[in-house]
Every structure is written in C-alpha cells, then in structure tokens.
Amino acid sequence: MSPKTAMTRRWLNRTVWGIVVATFFSDVSHEMATAVLPDFIKAVGMGPLALGLIEGLADFLVSISKLGGGVLGHYVQHKKPWAALGYLITTVCTAAIGFAKTLTAMVTLRTVAWAGRGYRSPLRDFLLADAVEKTHYGRAFGLERAGDMLGAMVGPLLAAAMIWWRVDPATIIKWGIVPGLLAAASIFFIARERGDAEPETEAEMREGDISKEEPGGDAHHSAGWKTGAWQKFPRMFWLILFGVLVFGIGDFSRTFLVWLAALALGNGGMSSAVAASGNTAAGGVAIVHFAALPMLLYAMHNAVSAMAAYPVGHLGDRRAKLPLLIGGYALGVATNSLLAIESSSIGWLALIFVLSGTYIAMEETLEKAVVADLLPRDVRSLGLGILASANAVGDMISSLYVGALLQRGQPQWAFGIAAGVGALGVTWLLCILPRAERIVMSRSN
C-alpha cells in the first residue's frame, strides 16, 4: 500500500462518509424550505422585519439547543443515536410546515426544526473529529462543509425546478421529508463511534491505550466527563470564542440575500407570479421562471461554498488555521461593506453571492477545526456546543437588526453596521493572534 493510499484510508473512513452523506441530504431537505421561505412571508402580507423575527427566534433557540447538545454530548458516551434523532426532528418538523395554515404554526414548526438541527451539531462534529487524526481536522471538516453546501445547492435547485413546473410551495416543503429521512438513516446506519467497532484511526488506538494506563481505566475516564470540565478549557479558547461572537453579530442570515435578489428583480414573490401565470400561457411560464432566479442565485452561493470548503480545510491542515479564519472573516467584512454601498443591482448582488459563499466556507470549516485542535477530547463536545451557541447568538442579533433596518428602508445602515461589528471581531482576533501562534509553536516543540 502506498503512503498516499494509507493516509487516505486513515481519515476517509465510513464515519466520515456517513456524516458527509447525512449532511448533504439534510441540507437538501431544509434548503428546499428555506428557498421558498421569503415567499411564504410575502404570501401572508409580511415584510423583511417578519423574516428577521422568524430567523432571529429560530437562531435564539438554536443557540440554546446547540449548547444543550454540547452538554448532552459531554455526559453521554454514545452520541450517534442522539445525533440521528436530531436529524429526524429537523426533517419531520420542516416537512410539517407544508401543512401549516397560519404564520404562528409555521414559526413554531421552523423553530422546533432548527432546535433539532442545533442540538445535533456538536454531537455530529464530535463524531467527525473523533474519527480522524488531528492532522486531518481541516480536511474532515472541509469535506463535511462541502457536503453541507452541495446539499444547500441541490435543495434550491430542486425548489426552482418545481417552481418551473408550477408546484406550489407547500408541496415543495412536504417533499423535503424524503432526503431528510435519508440523512437520519446515514448517521444511524453508516457512521460509527467507539463501541460500535474496533478503533479506526491511530488517534483512537493511542487514546485507548492512554485510558488503560490511567487508574480506573475507562471508568475513570467516564467520570472525568462529569467533573472538572471547565478547568480543562484553555484561556485561548475563550479569547477566540469572544472574537467569533463579535464577528457573528455582523453575520446575518443568508436568507436576506434571497430577499434582496427578489427585490432587485422587481419580483413580487413566487406566489404572485404563479397567480399571474393564468393570464397567458407564455407570459405565465416567463413569470414563473423569473420567480426562480433568486433561488438559482442562492444555489450558486452554496455551490461556491461547496467548492471552497475542502480546499480551505486542506490548506488549514498545512498552515496555521487561525490566520486563515481571520482572512475569511475579513472577506466577510468586505462583502457586507459592498452590500452597504449597493444592494439593489442584480449584477452587483451576483458578485455578493459569490463572495458570501467563499467566506462562509472559510468561516464554517476553520472555526470548528481551530476549536477541535485546541481542546482535549473529553471536553471537545462541550466546546463545540459552546462555539455553535455563540455563532447562533450572533446570527440572532444580526438577523433582528438587519430585518428591522431593511423594513425601514435603510439597507446602508443595516449592512454598514454588520460590516463595522464584523471588523471589530477581526481586530480582536488579530490582537490575540501572536499569542495563539506562540501556543501552537510551544506545542509543536
């Protein structure tokens, strides 16, 4: 076996593939619903403020559930069944939105779905980090993010194709249950964790030997999950987390980009387009196709992220991850600055979609890789949950103020504030970067 083949077998194992496949199908499922969410809002006569409230409330509960998932993973030994349950909750509640008749019901179902999506995240990320060597964290998380964004591309494309054939939004959302169930099945039946089989990586075997040498063996290790956890978090983790939170307050939901694209196209929404299509056959088809364009731009955004995620992770395995993450954050600040300058031109917005897709890939891949590399295994699940919770809190705050300012017709202020807050996060991380690099160098020595 060549060295290259041996390295591939070490980290491209069935757990990695099971998680990547699950992430792909899950995103196909819920992005089909996300792609038509702005039209749901317009159909009930609401504006961007309502969209901000819906996304903000969902993000608030996601923040709590992500932290809850991290705590749960800290106390339970077998995390895979709980992660699979989270995927199941998300897909069932998202598909149920298609049966909702009121805005309240829609908000409730989306919130529960996002809560399930939230609490499963740190459990899934722990399983992924546990399946590979530290030297491959960037590639593993990059491949997982690529699967996520590839699914997030396919979902809107499927929604756009259904619009092409004049399928109503409720039916589109209901069909999302099929890929969602495949996601839950992939986690449960394909992915493995310790106890399912023999260790698959050198890291697993090495940590297994260490636990045997400790007094009490596995029992001692299990007890360590429940005591003294906070003392095991290095100070650098909290410093990085603060920068992540500050940047996140300027990192609003990408659903607003879909809203802006529809507005720039003079699109009154998919529902009105379908209603107008009854006037003439040719004119109706043209209007329906026109209504699908924002979703195609969103699919392009996610395709860019899918293509960028793995190369970014691979580069992070070869170089320092934190400087690359800061570079991704800086690109996010530049993207929001461009939005503050102009947000009504469809050509300009197409560029924004590309830039956004690139920096989102860098952000989501490298944040997890940095934290997984920094934390010891027995608090990694909890740490990943805290990271995800901080991100969700930032998303909640940014979605609320961006939605409110857009409702008042002030996009310059909405995106200008987002860019300014994001720049503060970048500045903070730049300030702590020398200290972080010294810590990395001392570990390598």
N, C-alpha and C positions, 0 to 999 in steps of 0.2 A: 504494500500500500504506500503510495507517495505521501510525502509530508503534507501536501496541499489537500489530498483526499482525507487524510487523518484529521486535519483541522476542521474540514467541512463536516465530518461525521460527529466531531465533538460538540458542535453548537447547533447544527441543523438537525436536531433530533425530533421525535414525534411530538414532544411537548411544545416546542417552538412552533411547529407547523400547525398543531391543533389550535393554539392560541391565535395564530395569524389567520387561519381559516375562520375561526369564530368571530374575530374582529371584523373581517371582511363581510360576512353575512349579516352581522348585527348592524353594521353601518348601512348596508343596502336597505335593510328593513326600516330603520328610523329616519334615514335621509329621504326616503320616499315621502314620508310625512312632513319632514322639515321643509322640503322643497315647495310644498303647497300650503304651508302654514300662513304666509302673508296673505294669500287669497282667502283663507278661512277668516282671517281678521277683517279683511275688506268686505267679505260677504255679510258679516254681521254689523257693518257700518262703523267699525272702529278704525283707529289710526295707529301711527307708529308708537304713541305712548302706550297703547294697549299691548302692542308687541313687546315693548320694553318691560312692561309689568309681567307679562307671561314668562318671558325669558328670565327676568330677574328673580321671580318667585321660584321658578324651576331651578335656577342656579343656586339660590339660597338653600333649598332643600338638598340639592346635590352636594353642597359643601358639607352639610351635616352628615349626609349618608356616606360620603367619601371618608370622612373622619371616622364614622361608625364602622365602615368596612375595614379601615386600618386597625381599629381597636379589636374588632372581631378576629381579624387575622392574627393579631398578637396573642390571643388567648386560645384559639382552636388550632389543633395540629393539622387537620385535614381541611384544606381551604378550597379544593376543587369543587365539591358539591355546593358550597355556598356561592361560589362564583357562577356556576351553571344556573343556580336558582335566580341570581341577579339578571342573567341574560333572559331567562324565561319571563320574569316580571316585566322587563322592559318591552319585550315583543308583544305580550298579551295586552298590556295597557295601551301601547301605541296603536295597535290594530283596533282596539275598542273605541278609539277616537272617531273612527269611521261611523260608529253607531250613535255618537253624541248629537244631541239636538240643541243644546244650549252652550253658551260660552263658558258657563261655570263648569259644566261637565267636561268640556274639552280641556280647560285649565287643570282640573283635578286629575284627569287621566294622564295628561302630559307630565304633571308634577310627579305622580307616582312612578311613571315610566322612567323619568330622569333620576328619581331616587334609587330605583333598582340599578340603573346604569351607573350611578355614583358609587354605591357601596361595593359593587363587584370590581371596580377598577383597581384598588390597591391589592386585592386578592389575586387578580389576574397578573398584575405587574410583579408581585412576589413570586408567583409560579414561574414566570418568564425569567426573572433574574436568577432563580434557584436552579434553572435548567442549563445554565451556561457558565463558562468561566468569566471572571471579571474582565479579562482581556477582550471579551466579545459582547460586553453590555451594549455598546453603541450600535453594533450591527443587529443584535437581537431586538432592541427597542426600535431601531430604524426599520427593520423588516416588519415589525408589528404595526408601526405607524404607517408604513406603505400599504399594508393590508387594510388598515382603517380608512385611509384616504382613497384607496382604489374602490372600496365599497361605497364611500361617500361620493365617488364619481358615478358609479354604476346606478346608485339609487336615484339621483336626479335625472339621469338619462332615461331610466325606466319610466319615471314620472312624466318626463317630457314626451316620450313615445306614447304613453297612454293618453296624454292630452291631445296628441296628434290624432288619435283615434277617438277623441271626444269622450273619454272615460271620465266620469265625474270624480271629484276629489275624494269623496267618502270611499268609493270603490278602490281607488289607488291606495289609500291608507289601509284598508282591510287586507289587501293582497300582501302587505308587508309582513304578515304573520308567517308566511312560508319561509323566507330567508331567515327570519328571526328564530324559528324553531331549529333550523339547521345550525345556527350559531350556538344555541344551548347544547345541542347534541354533540357538536365538535369539542366543546370544552369537556363535557362529561365522558365521552367515549374515546377521544383521541389523546387528549393531554394526560400526562402522568404527574404524580408528585411522590415524594418519598413515602414509602409504604405500599405504593402500587406495584413497584418493581425494583430491581436492583438499581443502584446509582448509575446514572448515565454519563456523568462528567467527572473529571478529575477533582473538581471543587467539591462535589458531593462525597466522593470517597475520602478526600482529605478531611473534610469537616466531620464525617462519620467516625474517622479514626480519632480525631481530637476529642469528640464526645465520649468515646470509650475510655480514654485516658483520664477523664475527669472523675472525681469522686461521685459515685452515684450513677454514672453513665447517662443514659437518655432521660432518666427520671430527674436527674439534677438539671439537665438542660431544659426540660419542660418546665420545671419550677422557676427557672430563670426568666421564662417568658412573662411571668406574672409579678416578679419583684424587681425593683431597682431599674426599671426600664428607662426612666427619664435621665438617670445618671449616665446612660450609655450613649446619649446623643451628644456628639461633639459640638462645640460652640460654633464652628464654621457652618454647621447645618442650619442653625437659627439665623446666622447672618445672611446666608444665601436665601433662606426662606423669606426673609424680610424684603429682599430685592425682588424676588418672584412675586410677592404680594403687591408691592408698589407698582411694578410693571403691569400686573394683571388688572389693576384698577383703570388702566388705559386700554385694556384689551377686550373690547366689546364683542358681542355675538356676531358671527358671520352672517346671520340671517338678515342683518341690516343692509349688507351689500346686495342681497337679492332684492330687498325693498327699493334701494336706490336705483338698481338697474331697471326695475319695472317702472319707476317714476321717470327715469331718463328716457325710456322708450315711449312715454305717454300712454302706458298700459294701465287701464282701469282695473286690471285684475283678471285672473283666469275665468272667474265665474261670469263676469260681464261679457267677456269675449265669447264664451260658449253660448250665452244667451243671444248675443248679437249675430251669431253664425246662422241663425234661422232666416236672415234677410235674403241672402243669396248663397248658393252652394259654394261658388268660387270665393266670394268675399268671406264667407264663414270659415272656410279652410285657412285662408290667409290670416284671419284674426286669431284663430286657434294656434297657428304656427308662431305668430307674433307673441302670443302669451307664453310660449315655451322658451323664448330666448333668455330670460333671466335665469331659468333653471339650467340652460346649457352653459351659461357663464359660470354658474355655481359648480357645475360638473367640471368645467375647465379648471377652476380654482382647486378642486380636490385632486384632479389629475396631476397638476403641478406639484402638489404636496406629496402625492404618491411617488412621483419620480424623484423627488428631492430627499425623501426621508432616509432611505437606505444609504445613499452616498454620504449624507451628513453623518449618520451613525458610524459608518466605516471610517470616515475622517476623524471622528471623535475617538475611536479606538487607537488611532495612530498618533494623535496630538492631544494637547490638553483640551478637555471638554468645556470648561467654564469660559475661556475666551471665545470659543465658537458660539456658545449660548449667548454671550453678550453681543456678539456680532448679529445674531438672529434678532435679538431684542432691538438693536439699533436699526435694523431693516424695518421692524415693525413701527418704530417711531417715524421713520421716513415715509412709510406707507400712510400712516394717519395724517402726517403733515400734508401729503399730496391730496388727501381727501378734504382737508380743511381748505385747501386752495380751490379745489374744483370737485364737485360731486354730482353734477347734472349732465355731464357729457358721457355718452355711452362708450366712445373710444377711450377716453380717459379712465373710465371705470374698468374697462377690459384690462388695462395696464395694472390698475389697483388689484384686480382679482389675481393676476399672476404674482405680483409682489406679496400679496397676502398669503397665497398658497405656499410660497417659498419660506416666509418667516414662520408660519405656523408649523411647517415640517421641522424646522430647526428648533423651535421652542419645545414642541411636544416630545421630540426624540431626546434632546440633550438634557432637559430638566430631569427626566427620570433616570437617565444614565448617570448624571452627576450625583444625584441623591443615592442611587443604588451603590455607586462606587464608594461613597463617603461613609455609609452606615454599616455596622456589623449586622450579620444575618438575623440575629434574634430580635432586632428592633426594626428591621427593614420594612416589614409590612406596615407597622405603625407609622414609620417615617414617610412612606409613600402615600399613606392615607392623609397625613398632615399636609404634604405637598399638594395633593389633589384638592384638599379642602381649601387651602389658601388660594389656589387658582380659581376655584368656584366662587369664593367670596369676591375676588377681584372682578370676575365676569359679571356677578350680580350687580355690583355697584356701577360698573361701566355701562351695562345694558340699561339700567334705570335712568341715568342722567343723559345718555345718548338718545334714548327714546323720548324723554321729556323735551330736550332741546330741539330734536327733529320735529316734534309735534308743534313747537312754537315757530318753526321755520328758520331755525338758526344752526344750519349744518356746520358753519365755520367755527362756532363756539363748541359744538359737540365734539368734532374731531380735533380741534385745536387743543381742548382740554385733555383729550385722550393722548395726544402726542406729547403734551407737556408732562403729564403724570408718568407716561412711559419713559420719558427722558430722565426723570428723577430715579426710576428703577435702574436704568442703565448706569447712571452716575454712581449710585450706591455700589453696584457690583464692580465697577471699575476701581472704586476706592478699596474694596476688600480683596481684589484680585492678587496683588503681590503677596499678601499673607496666605491666600489659598494656594498659590504656586509654591511657596516655601513649605507648606504642609505636604504637598504632593512629592516634592523633592526629598523631604526627610523620610517619607515612607519608602521611596524607591531606594534610598541608601541603606 
